[in-house]
Amino acid sequence: MTPLQGEINLAIRLILVIVAYLELLLAASAALNGLPFGEGVAQATVVAGLVPNGLLLAIAVAYALGAVRIVRLGALVQQGLLLVIFVEPPTAWWAGGDVLSGDRRPTLLAMILFVALVAVMATPLARRFFELQPLDPADVVLVTAAALVWTVAVRAAWRHRVLERFVGAR
């Protein structure tokens, strides 16, 4: 089980414990106040109905925390820098999400920022300042491979207008 799955499981358990506690409070309140059984069941149903919303929130928070961990490794920054090249394509190969602009300045900016990211990741003081974690060589290979796969996948999706077909946009 990954740490993210563990956090999601923990959040689900906490929500269920909270709901069970609220249900016990409702049952005690209904018994003490002489509430009719039907109204007690209606209140319990409302509380139990909160579980799916709470689960959605818990999962969203757990995924956000996972994204923060990935950012600390610099992987999302790397993907974002590649996205700049797709948004303002310097050559026909990169074009797909936008028309070919021929302006190479955004690409040069992305390359300079990537070099800065590598420099920050290589410098312990800068890593501590930005709260980044050092990468093992195997992680560098994995992140680079993921970036290459992501680049090809985004290019193919934009070229074949996958999103437009999926949502029915033109």
HELIX and SHEET records of a PDB file:
HELIX    1   1 PRO A    3  ASN A   33  1                                  31    
HELIX    2   2 PHE A   37  ARG A   72  1                                  36    
HELIX    3   3 ALA A   75  VAL A   87  1                                  13    
HELIX    4   4 ARG A  105  ALA A  122  1                                  18    
HELIX    5   5 PRO A  124  PHE A  129  1                                   6    
HELIX    6   6 PRO A  137  ARG A  159  1                                  23    
HELIX    7   7 VAL A  162  VAL A  167  1                                   6    
END                                                                             
